Amino acid sequence: MGLTTIAKIDDLGEARLLILALKSHGFHPIEGNEVGLAGFAGAIGPSGVPIVVPGSEAEDAKILLDSLREDFKKESIPDQSDQET
């Protein structure tokens, strides 16, 4: 069973939320302390926090992850209709 990186997330908080969401939906993402450079478990490179899952789960996990990220974007955009002009 190989591992597949399905995304690299710039924000550590968002990455943690996504990992938790994947777990709650039955996926098995690899925790940050389980990956990293030798001697530097969980080290995060300049390209972001890798979200890594078993290869057999990668396609479905990526679909869920992309959907969740779209929902995050919608929630972060202020609703202009509620603001007075």
C-alpha contacts under 8 A as a table, 3 or more apart, distances in Angstrom:
res1	aa1	res2	aa2	distance
1	M	54	P	6.60
1	M	55	G	6.63
1	M	56	S	7.57
2	G	54	P	5.92
2	G	55	G	5.36
3	L	52	V	6.42
3	L	53	V	5.60
3	L	54	P	4.42
3	L	55	G	4.96
4	T	52	V	5.45
4	T	53	V	5.51
4	T	54	P	5.99
4	T	55	G	5.15
4	T	58	A	6.30
5	T	8	K	7.60
5	T	50	P	6.22
5	T	51	I	5.56
5	T	52	V	4.28
5	T	53	V	6.52
5	T	58	A	7.84
6	I	50	P	7.60
6	I	51	I	5.79
6	I	52	V	6.07
6	I	53	V	7.29
6	I	58	A	6.48
6	I	61	A	7.68
6	I	62	K	5.76
7	A	50	P	5.87
7	A	51	I	5.28
7	A	52	V	7.57
7	A	62	K	7.78
8	K	47	S	6.62
8	K	48	G	5.07
8	K	49	V	5.08
8	K	50	P	4.35
8	K	51	I	6.04
9	I	12	L	7.15
9	I	14	E	7.23
9	I	15	A	5.83
9	I	47	S	7.81
9	I	48	G	4.93
9	I	49	V	4.94
9	I	50	P	6.44
9	I	51	I	7.48
10	D	15	A	7.83
10	D	47	S	7.04
10	D	48	G	4.42
10	D	49	V	6.24
11	D	14	E	5.33
11	D	15	A	6.25
11	D	48	G	7.26
11	D	49	V	7.47
12	L	15	A	5.02
12	L	16	R	6.23
12	L	49	V	6.64
13	G	16	R	5.17
13	G	17	L	6.34
14	E	17	L	5.09
14	E	18	L	6.15
15	A	18	L	5.08
15	A	19	I	6.13
15	A	49	V	6.59
15	A	51	I	7.32
16	R	19	I	5.15
16	R	20	L	6.19
17	L	20	L	5.13
17	L	21	A	6.10
18	L	21	A	4.99
18	L	22	L	6.07
18	L	65	L	6.79
18	L	68	L	7.58
19	I	22	L	5.13
19	I	23	K	6.22
19	I	29	P	6.24
19	I	31	E	7.78
19	I	51	I	7.19
20	L	23	K	5.10
20	L	24	S	6.16
21	A	24	S	5.04
21	A	25	H	6.33
22	L	25	H	5.19
22	L	26	G	6.59
22	L	27	F	5.26
22	L	28	H	7.16
22	L	29	P	6.88
22	L	61	A	6.92
22	L	64	L	7.61
22	L	65	L	7.43
23	K	26	G	5.19
23	K	27	F	4.93
23	K	28	H	5.82
23	K	29	P	6.76
24	S	27	F	7.30
27	F	53	V	7.55
27	F	57	E	6.88
27	F	61	A	6.88
28	H	53	V	5.96
28	H	54	P	6.97
28	H	57	E	7.97
29	P	51	I	6.80
29	P	52	V	5.49
29	P	53	V	4.43
29	P	54	P	7.26
30	I	34	E	6.31
30	I	35	V	7.28
30	I	51	I	7.32
30	I	52	V	5.53
30	I	53	V	5.99
31	E	34	E	5.37
31	E	35	V	7.10
31	E	42	G	7.99
32	G	35	V	5.60
32	G	36	G	7.41
32	G	41	A	7.32
32	G	42	G	4.45
32	G	43	A	7.72
33	N	36	G	7.26
33	N	41	A	5.10
33	N	42	G	4.34
34	E	41	A	6.43
34	E	42	G	6.47
35	V	41	A	5.75
35	V	42	G	5.25
35	V	43	A	7.62
36	G	40	F	5.92
36	G	41	A	4.58
36	G	42	G	4.55
36	G	43	A	4.93
36	G	44	I	7.22
37	L	40	F	4.99
37	L	41	A	5.99
37	L	42	G	7.45
37	L	43	A	6.36
38	A	41	A	6.72
40	F	43	A	5.49
44	I	47	S	7.90
44	I	48	G	6.26
44	I	49	V	5.70
44	I	50	P	7.85
45	G	48	G	5.84
45	G	49	V	7.23
53	V	57	E	6.41
53	V	58	A	5.98
53	V	61	A	7.71
54	P	57	E	5.50
54	P	58	A	6.35
55	G	58	A	5.07
56	S	59	E	7.57
57	E	60	D	5.81
57	E	61	A	5.84
58	A	61	A	5.13
58	A	62	K	5.91
59	E	62	K	5.28
59	E	63	I	6.51
60	D	63	I	5.17
60	D	64	L	6.44
61	A	64	L	5.18
61	A	65	L	6.02
62	K	65	L	4.96
62	K	66	D	6.00
63	I	66	D	5.32
63	I	67	S	6.25
64	L	67	S	5.10
64	L	68	L	6.16
65	L	68	L	5.13
65	L	69	R	6.19
66	D	69	R	5.13
66	D	70	E	6.26
67	S	70	E	5.17
67	S	71	D	6.35
68	L	71	D	5.02
68	L	72	F	6.23
69	R	72	F	4.94
69	R	73	K	6.29
70	E	73	K	5.11
70	E	74	K	6.35
71	D	74	K	5.10
71	D	75	E	6.24
72	F	75	E	5.16
72	F	76	S	6.27
73	K	76	S	5.18
73	K	77	I	6.47
74	K	77	I	5.48
75	E	78	P	7.50
79	D	82	D	6.04
79	D	83	Q	7.50
80	Q	83	Q	5.45
81	S	84	E	7.86
